[in-house]
Amino acid sequence: MYPSLHTGAGALPRSYGEPGDARATEWGADLYLPMPFAMAARIDLRYDIIPGHPSDPVTLWYHIELERQVRPLRPNIGRFHAQWRRENPTVVTGTMPLNVTQWDGTNTSGCDNFVAVEAEGQGQMVGLHLQIDNIAGGWYGEGDDMVFVDGRPGDQWPPTYHGAGTEEIFGGGACPNRAYSGPYTGFHLVENSSFAGKHAMYRWFLADPIRFSRSLVWTVEHGHANNYENDYTSVAYWYQAEPHAPFPHLPGPAARLPRFPDAMIRADAARAQLRLAVETLRRDQPGTDEAKRAEDLLRRGLQAFADGRWDEATTVFQSWK
């Protein structure tokens, strides 16, 4: 038996991405999509320790809404699926100039595109969450979306749907350089107005689902005609009749981590050490000046960390010794 949803919890939508609500919040991850089942359902959440990184204790709060049906589900009710994928970095195989914005050149197969989902059976795609770490810099978004319905790249041309650029998929007019969130589309993360660094975007195909009878391959170019080497990660959401095809192997936690600056990793390691010291002092020396000093340093360091001042945060965290 293969799971219908297999992804890291951090890749699931935050509240900014829920359909019908454009408000942003940092307090939780919400997914308001029905998950019908006929006989049983099981949800597993696993905490993977990341080698070489602090293994902080995790407090989990969750809420699941369940509706019991009086009548059995109709046989044609699709089951919910979600799949995580990553290509890091994307592979450039053509002769286009590397890692520069281009409009010339052609891609008439889609074979080297980034693939967000490959589904077999009958169903409909309802959402996509795409994250791009633009390592190369410059405008990366001239890559077209190419959606192959009941066909595959290399066998079918043209694709069933052929878009005009990455930003249009997610409601951006031209080269969005600041974050925005709408009910169904958004660029909820734009790290730099110069387009360098991390970007995250979402699209809910709720009013316009991508329906397929035999198969679906949703792809997007990484740069025009795939001329950019970048870090692409996605979660695709769809419904389909069972059985579904096996998912690609989900790599270990280290291979799922975003690219972090070395200064941030050093600051996080120092934070974990101070946090452990604070917990020990609270237990063994509650209310003492030393315990209060450590707690104050932890608060100050966390604020610097949140502001992106990682070297300063490291200095603050380490000054308790």
HUNORRA-V581241 format. One record per pair of residues at least 24 apart in sequence whose ideal C-beta (glycine too) atoms are under 6 Angstrom apart, sorted by the first residue. I is the first residue (numbers start at 1). J is the second residue. If there is no record, write none. Layout:
# HUNORRA-V581241
I | J
I | J
This chain:
# HUNORRA-V581241
2 | 246
4 | 79
4 | 81
5 | 82
6 | 247
6 | 250
7 | 82
7 | 84
7 | 235
8 | 256
11 | 84
11 | 235
16 | 181
16 | 188
17 | 202
19 | 204
19 | 206
20 | 183
22 | 181
22 | 182
22 | 183
24 | 181
35 | 80
36 | 73
36 | 77
38 | 73
48 | 253
50 | 253
50 | 254
51 | 254
54 | 272
78 | 123
78 | 239
78 | 240
78 | 241
79 | 242
80 | 239
81 | 238
82 | 235
82 | 237
83 | 117
83 | 236
83 | 247
84 | 235
85 | 234
86 | 233
87 | 114
87 | 232
88 | 231
89 | 229
89 | 230
89 | 231
90 | 114
90 | 222
90 | 229
90 | 230
90 | 232
92 | 227
92 | 229
96 | 225
96 | 227
99 | 136
99 | 228
101 | 138
101 | 139
102 | 224
102 | 227
105 | 225
107 | 225
109 | 153
109 | 154
110 | 146
110 | 153
110 | 219
111 | 153
111 | 154
112 | 226
113 | 219
113 | 220
113 | 221
114 | 220
114 | 222
114 | 232
115 | 219
116 | 218
116 | 234
116 | 236
117 | 218
117 | 236
118 | 217
119 | 216
119 | 240
120 | 215
120 | 245
121 | 240
121 | 241
122 | 213
122 | 241
123 | 238
123 | 239
123 | 240
124 | 209
124 | 211
124 | 239
125 | 205
125 | 210
125 | 238
126 | 205
126 | 206
126 | 209
126 | 237
126 | 238
127 | 204
127 | 237
128 | 203
128 | 236
129 | 202
129 | 235
130 | 201
130 | 234
131 | 200
131 | 233
132 | 199
132 | 230
132 | 232
133 | 198
133 | 231
133 | 259
134 | 195
134 | 196
134 | 230
135 | 230
136 | 228
137 | 196
139 | 175
139 | 195
140 | 223
140 | 228
141 | 165
141 | 166
141 | 167
142 | 224
143 | 220
143 | 221
143 | 222
143 | 223
144 | 221
145 | 169
145 | 220
146 | 219
147 | 218
148 | 217
149 | 212
149 | 216
150 | 212
150 | 213
150 | 214
150 | 215
152 | 217
169 | 203
170 | 201
170 | 203
263 | 310
263 | 311
264 | 310
266 | 314
267 | 305
267 | 310
267 | 313
267 | 314
270 | 314
270 | 317
270 | 318
271 | 317
274 | 298
274 | 317
274 | 320
294 | 320
